[in-house]
Amino acid sequence: MTQSHTDVLGVPVNALVALLEGGYAVEVQSADGTRHYVSVTLGLFQDGYVEVSGNGISEGDSVVVPA
């Protein structure tokens, strides 16, 4: 089965952080340099990216990716 979604937020898979209570988050860096974690719901995976959604993350946010 093949699926596709349009107009989604995608982040690199290695930006995902596993939460102790289950689920995943990403670390978002604000314009002032502060960082905070945002819980996300995962969607489709492709080519090293994953579809994410959640309160507190939106188009244009800077997501921290470990080096």
WOCORZI-V909085 format. One record per residue. N is the residue number from 0. RES is the residue in one letter. SS is DSSP state (A for helix, B for strand, O for the rest). PHI is phi in radians with two decimals (* if undefined). D_LAST is the distance of its C-alpha to the last C-alpha in Angstrom with 1 decimal. Layout:
BEGIN
n: {N	N}
res: {RES	RES}
ss: {SS	SS}
phi: {PHI	PHI}
d_last: {D_LAST	D_LAST}
END
This chain:
BEGIN
n: {0	1	2	3	4	5	6	7	8	9	10	11	12	13	14	15	16	17	18	19	20	21	22	23	24	25	26	27	28	29	30	31	32	33	34	35	36	37	38	39	40	41	42	43	44	45	46	47	48	49	50	51	52	53	54	55	56	57	58	59	60	61	62	63	64	65	66}
res: {M	T	Q	S	H	T	D	V	L	G	V	P	V	N	A	L	V	A	L	L	E	G	G	Y	A	V	E	V	Q	S	A	D	G	T	R	H	Y	V	S	V	T	L	G	L	F	Q	D	G	Y	V	E	V	S	G	N	G	I	S	E	G	D	S	V	V	V	P	A}
ss: {O	O	O	O	O	O	O	O	B	B	B	B	A	A	A	B	B	B	O	O	O	O	O	B	B	B	B	B	B	O	O	O	O	O	B	B	B	B	B	B	B	B	B	B	B	B	O	O	B	B	B	B	B	O	O	O	O	O	O	O	O	B	B	O	O	O	O}
phi: {*	-1.89	-2.20	-2.58	-2.26	-2.01	0.93	-2.06	-1.56	-2.20	-2.27	-1.05	-0.98	-1.30	-1.46	-1.25	-2.10	-1.33	-1.64	-1.00	-1.44	1.78	1.55	-2.41	-2.46	-2.23	-1.65	-1.85	-1.79	-1.34	-1.04	-1.47	1.64	-1.27	-2.18	-2.63	-1.64	-2.17	-1.19	-2.27	-1.78	-1.56	-2.09	-1.36	-1.90	-2.87	0.90	1.46	-2.09	-2.36	-1.29	-2.28	-2.60	2.82	-1.26	1.76	-2.32	-2.63	-0.95	1.64	-1.15	-1.60	-1.81	-1.35	-2.08	-1.02	-1.43}
d_last: {34.0	31.8	30.5	29.1	28.5	28.7	27.4	24.5	21.2	18.3	14.6	11.9	12.7	9.3	9.9	13.0	13.8	17.0	19.7	22.2	25.1	23.9	22.2	18.8	17.3	14.6	13.5	15.2	15.1	18.7	20.1	21.0	17.5	18.2	16.2	17.8	17.5	19.5	21.1	21.0	23.2	21.8	23.7	23.4	20.4	20.3	18.2	14.8	15.8	17.9	20.6	20.6	23.3	24.3	25.8	23.6	21.4	22.7	22.3	20.4	18.3	14.8	12.5	9.3	6.4	3.8	0.0}
END
